[in-house]
Amino acid sequence: MAVGAPGVLKARGLAVPTDVALVGYDDGAVAAATDPPLTTVVNPIVEMARTAGVILLEQMSGDRTTSPPTIFAPELIIRSSS
């Protein structure tokens, strides 16, 4: 949705980032190609999937019962839209 926002804002006489700061989510391939390039928040999907697989295998083998939740820090990719 954030990728389409600059055009809508421009049509309403607003400029990104002068009038409105804009941040998207998940750093889709088009985010860097928007005008202006879109600042995004991205999650470490590969690390999350790997950890989930390890936990699942440990639980299936009986090596792990319960554990505290694993929290993954997102990354902010700053571009010109904010």
N, C-alpha and C positions, 0 to 999 in steps of 0.2 A: 504494500500500500504506500509506503513512504516514497517509493520510486516515482509514483504518479503525482505526488503532492507538489513538487516544484511547478509543474505545468498549471495545476489548479490555482496555486497561490499567485503565479504570474498573471493568470487571466483575471484575477481579482485585484491586481495592482500592487501585490506584495512581492518583495524580493527575499530570496533565501541567500545568505543568512542575515542580511541587513535588517529585515523586518521580523523574520521568523527563523529560529534555529530549528534544524530538522535532523532527527536521528532515526535510522532504521534498525532492523534486527536481522541477524543471521548472514549479513554480508553476501547477499546474492551476487552473482557474476555481473549483473548490470549496475550494481551500486557505484562502482568506480567510474562508470561511463555516463552517469547522469550529469546534468548541468545545473548546479555545481555537483561535483562528486559527493556522494552521500556518506556521512559519518554513520557508522554502524556498531552495534554490539554483537559479538559473536561468541558462541559457546564452544568449548573444546570437544567437539563431537567424537573425534577418534578416541581421545582419552576416556570419555564417558562410556563409549561402547566397549572398549577394552576392559575397563574396570567392571562393568556390568557382566561381561563374559567370565571374568576371573571369579567374581562373587558367585555367579550361578554354578560354575563348575565346582567350586569349593563347597557350596551347599549340597550339590548333588552327590558329592563323594563323602559327605559327612564331616569334612574338615572344618566347616564353619556353620555355626548355628545362627546367631543374630549378631548384628554389629550396628554401631551408630551410622547414621546416614553419611554418605560421602558427598561433600559439597565441592563443586567445581567453580573456580573463579572465571567469570566471563572476561573477554578482552574488548576494550574499546578501540576501534579503528577510527582515528580522527581524520576527517577529510574536510573539504571547504564548506559543507552545509551547516556547520555549527559554529 
